[in-house]
Amino acid sequence: MHYRLIVRHAGVEGRGQTENLSERGAMASIDVDPALCAGDHIELDIELPGHGTVSVAASVRWTSTVLPGMTGLEFTQPISAELLGHIAELVTTGVDEAEGF
C-alpha cells in the first residue's frame, strides 16, 4: 500500500511513502537528509484514507544499499487503534479495494 508519510528524526523532517504495511512495521521509500541508518528511532505521520493522519514511533531495522531511501521499519508499541483497524480492514477487504494514492 502506498501511503504518504512525513518522517521526523533528529530535528529534521522528510517525506516518503509506504511500500507495504503490517501490524509490526512497514517498508517505506524515505527522502530525508541525512539518510536514516539501522537503529535510528523516528516518528512517522502516515496519511490513511478515511482515517486521516496517524502518528507512530518506529525503529529503522535496515536500509537498502541498492535502492536509495528504501527502509525497513519496525513500529514501536503501542500502535494506535486507528492504524491497527485500518490494517485489519485491508486484510479483510483486500488490497485491490483499498484506497491509496
Sequence and secondary structure as in RCSB ss.txt:
>XXXX:A:sequence
MHYRLIVRHAGVEGRGQTENLSERGAMASIDVDPALCAGDHIELDIELPGHGTVSVAASVRWTSTVLPGMTGLEF
TQPISAELLGHIAELVTTGVDEAEGF
>XXXX:A:secstr
   EEEEEETTEEEEEEEEEE SSEEEEEEE SS   TT EEEEEEEETTTEEEEEEEEEEEE SSSTTEEEEEE
 S   HHHHHHHHHHHHH GGGS   
